């Protein structure tokens, strides 16, 4: 579908477009001057939870996450909304309020937007941020010896799918909403402080899908350790009851041939690593020499961070049944 664009926009014609026309990344980046890049992204989706305010906050956090994955600080956003004409006004208002208050929490401003009518609600943002050129994080800068760190647990896809089937417990939904609405800003700032240059956020393509994008863009292999990967409390139970969104099966079909699993890892655990996430955490390639300091500061600052694997020479991803041989 997108292939015709390759003949219209050639990278050589846009020397200031640093990220956008080449390998896929989380946002586009445009060089403003010799020190600063403008980072731009857009994302929107249908409701993943029943609460209108929480839906708006999660959608906004998800869109802003693409900026944080690039090392950018948000400064402005525009609303994108498709809303049914018969949706109660107070529900529409709560969706937009949830998004607005999350953008304000990020230190940015919503300066307008666009709405249309549609049968099913859809909401998100166009989000803009600024980044120092020498701090721009991309998927293409992971190096052997880096340590893989993730900043939110997995399991949002199976949990919210169980909610749609009215089979999720209120406690599990509250846990999922709390994580999905959490901004990745503090984790991004910490990553920059400890010289991280390779990052992505874990969203619809799953941990393994986005990990593969990083591995292939960087020309490396990733080794992940299943026992060290965090999951929501109810995720395993929902997986065993097959509450996977359709995107999870698509992820396995598309990415599965490039992933190897240790024999002891069962089908449910494998699928949880292909689970399509909404507003997930950052996947960071932390230089090995900075890992101890990074994790110490993360603990002191209240930033969740789990070391789950390492970057190696080679191709693809190997998922091991052994824990990561280091500390949380």
C-alpha positions, 0 to 999 in steps of 0.5 A: 500500500505504501510502496508508491510513496517510495517513487514520490519522495526520495531521501536524497531530496530532503537532506534535513529529514533525518528519520522518515523515509528510510528504515521504519521508526517511531516518529519523523525527525526534521533538522531545524538547525545545527543543534535541534531536531523537530520530531513529529508523530500521529496515532489514534485508535478505537477505545480499549477500555470502557471509561471515557476519561481513561480512554482519552488519557491512554490514547494521548499517552500512547501518541506522546510515547513515540516522541519519548522513544526518539528522545524528544520532549513534547511541546504541542499537540493536535487532537484527532477525533472521529465520534458518533453523532449519537454519542452523549456530549458528556462522553465526548467531553471526557475523552477529550478531557482525558487527552488534554490533561495527559498532554498538560502532564507532559508539559505540552499544549493542545493547540487545536485539532480536527473531528469527523463523524464516524460509527465507532469512536476514535481518538488520538493526537498529532504530537510535536517535540524537540530533541537535541541532534546529538541525543536523537534515539532511533531503532538503528543504534543498538550495539553488541554489549548493550543491555535490553531494558523495558519500562512497563510490563506486558499483557495489555492486549490480553487484558483489554480483550478480556475486558471486551468479553466481560471476563476481566476482573476490575483489579486487573483492568485498574492495573492495566489502565494505570500502566497504559496511562503512564507517560514514558517521559521520565524513562526517556529522560533517564535514558538520555542521561545514561547515553542510550541511543537506541530505543523504541516503544512497545505497542501494536507489533508486540515486544518481539515485533518492535524488538525485531525492528530494532535488531534489523535496523541496527544489524544485530541480534537480541537475546531475551530472557523470559523469566526476567520479562514483567507481565501484568498479574492477570496476563497469564490467565487471560492468555490461557483462556485465549483472550488475544487481540487479532493483532497478536496472531498477526504479529506471530505470523509476520515476525515468528520466523525470525524468533527462536524459543528455548524448548521449555517455553510454552505456547502461552508464553510465546504468544504473550511476547507477540501480544499487541500492546497499547501505550506500552513501555520503552525498550531501551538498549542501555550501554553495558557500562551504564546499566548499574547506574541506570538501574540505581537511578531508576529505582531512586526516581521511581522509574520502572525498569527491568533488564531483560536481555542483551544485544549480540552479533547476528540476526533475529531474536532468541528467547531464553528460558533462563533469567537475565544474569543481572539485577532488576 
